[in-house]
């Protein structure tokens, strides 16, 4: 029986393309690779939810209700496409406190993820309770790193957190990959950052580098993935390639 790959998209630094990567990769896996995919939004800003056309303000139930054991996961899941499902977030999530999270319980039970090939968790830009909970239930972590020096500084803390969770809560957790975002091959800085990532993470670094694309910045405002909004854009091409790399790393 095939077991779902549960991928936590994590970086405690904001503005690195984490949500864009989570949304775009989820859509590509579902619609371009025919993988049954669930996108779980546990970011209190609910940007992944709104990026796929669901209004957080209009939701009566969300992933918050699942975490509080008031609803089951299937009761809150929304369908974006035939193969892409979304466990949305709304403003209630911001009221969740560390004391409400039971790290000993599985965030997503085997029965809940059984219908899916991939579960992508869009985590908050922090290493707080919600992110730790996601890491405790994930099989792997993908780390988006912006092609800037300051973005590299936080990776050491993140790696220590991942190792701690691996030892204490989740022995199966591994680093599934590191993706360089907002890359500009014309600049020495971007090339240098990518080389440093290769030095530190080696083959864990994805070959696909996500460059800046105004279409990627525009599509969330329309509640559309990049593949719906601008399927021939550079951003769509790169996230298609990234999803292929992720799929091939099974």
N, C-alpha and C positions, 0 to 999 in steps of 0.2 A: 504494500500500500504506500503510495506516494505521500510524503509529509510536506506540509506547507513550509516554504521558506519565509520566516518572519524577519523582516529587515527594519531596523530602527535607523531613521535618518537623523543623525545627531551632529550638532556643533553648538557649543554654548555661546558662540559669537553670532550676533544677528547680522543680517544683510549679506550672507554668503551664498545665497541661492538654494538654501535647504528646501524650502517649500516648493519652489519652482522645480527642483530636481525630483522631489517626492511625487508631485502631481504629474509631471511629464513622463517620468519613468513608469508610473502606475498605468497611465493611459497607453503608453507604448507596449508594455507587457501584455495588457489586456487586448488591445485592438490590433496590434501589428503582429504579435506573437501568439495570440489566442490562448493566453494564460488567464485562468480565473483569478482575478486580483481584487483584493480588498485594501482600500486606502483608509487608514485610521488616523483621524485628526485629533491629536491631544495637545495642540498648541492653543493656549487661551485666546490668541488673536483670531483663531478660526479661519486663517487665510486659505488653507487647503480646501476647506468647505466652500467658501465663496468663490474660489478660483474655478470650481467646477459647476458653478451656477446655482448653488443652494444658498439661500439666505439664512445665516445663523439666527437672525432676529425672529424669523418666522417658524423656527423649529420648535415643536412641542416636546420632543425627546432628542437626546443626543448621547454621545459617549459618556457624558457625565452620569447619566442614569444607569449605565452599565457598571461604571466604576463604583457607584453607590449601591449596587445590587438591587436597584429598583426595577430594572428592565434587563432582558437578555439581549445579547448582541443582535440576533436576527430581528428583534423588535425595533431597533433603531436604524438599521442599515437602509440606505437609499440606493437606488439603481441609477447610475449615470448612463451605462450602456448595458448590453446583454452580459458582458463579461466583467465589467468594472463596477464594483460596489463601493460605497462610501459610508463609513461610520463617522458621522459629522460631529463637529464641536459647536457649542454656542456659548453665550456669556456665562452660563451656569458653571462652566469649567473653571472660571477664575475664582470661584468660591471654594474650590477643593483645597484642603489643607493636608499637610504631611501626615497628620494624625488620622486622616480619613483613608489613607492608603495602607493596605495590608500587603507588605512585600512578600510575605510567605505564601500568599495566594497567587495563582497564575493569573496574569493580566488577561490573557486570552487562553481559554481552555482548549484542549485538543478537539473536543466536539465542535466548538465554535469556529475553529479555523479549518476543520475538515473539508468544507466545500471548496476551499481555495488552494491554488498553486503558490500564490504569493500574497503576503500581507505586508504592506508598506506603512510604517508608523511615522507620521510627521511629528517630531518632538518639538517642545518649546526651545527657544534659544537660551538655555540655561542647563545646569546640572542639578536641578531641583528634584523634588519628589516624583513628578510626572515622568521626567526623563529616566530616572533610576528605575521606576516601575516598568517602563518600556524595555529597558535593557535587561531587566530581570526576566522578561518574558520572550525576548527575541532570540533568534538563532544566530543573527549576525548584525553587524553595524556597518553602515556606509557613512563615511565622513566627507561632506563637501568642504573644500578649503578654497577660499578666495585667493587669487594670485596677488597677494599683498603680504609684506613682511609681518604686519601685525596679526594677520590671520594665522600665521605659523605658531605664534607664541602660545596660543591656547591649546594646541594639540597635546602638549606634554601632560597637562592637567586632565584632559579628556582620556588619554591613554591610561593614566593611573586609575581613573574612575572605572574604566572598562575592566582593567585587571582586577580591581577590588571586587567588582560585581561578579566577575568570573569565579573568583575564589570563594566568595561568601554566598552568592545567590543563584548563579547560573553557570554551571561548568561547561555547558555547550556553546556559550557565547564566543563568537570569533569576529575578527575584523574582516568584513566581506570585501572592502575596497575603499579607496580614497579617490575622490573625483575633484579635479582642479576646475574651479568655476571662474567666470569673468576673466578669462584668459585672453591676452592680446599678444600674439606671437611676434608682433612688430617691435615690442618693447623688451629691452634687456631684463627688466624687472620680472615680467611674467615668465620669461624663459628661465631665469635664475630660480624663481620659486618652484617651478615644475622640476627642475634638476634637484633641488633640495628635497622635494617630496620623494623623488626616486631614490635619493641617497638614504633617506630615513625609512621608507616603507617598501622599497624595492618593487617586486611584482604585484604588490597590493594596489599600486597606483594604476588606475584605468588609463588606457592609451587615449581614450576620447577626452579631449579638453573642451569644456563648454565656454565658448566665446560670448562676448556681449552681443545682444541682438535686441533691438528696440521692440521687435514683435513679442519677445518673451516678456517684456515689461508691460506691453499693452493688453495681452490676452486675458489676464485675470479680471480686468475691468468689465469684460464682456461675459464672464463666467464660462469661458471656453478654454480648453487645453490648446497648446500650441499646434497640435495636429488638426484641430478643427478650425482654428483661427487663421493659421498661415502654414499649411502643410508643406509648402515648398520652400519655406524659410530656412536659413542656416541653423536656427535654433532647433527646428523640427528634425533636421537631418542629424544633428549632433546627439539629440536625445534618443533618436532611433538607434544610433550606433551604440550609445551607452547602454540602452536596454538590452541590446544583443550581447554586449560584453557581460552584463550581469547574468543573463540567462546561461551563457556558456561557462560561467564559473560555478555551476551547480556541483 
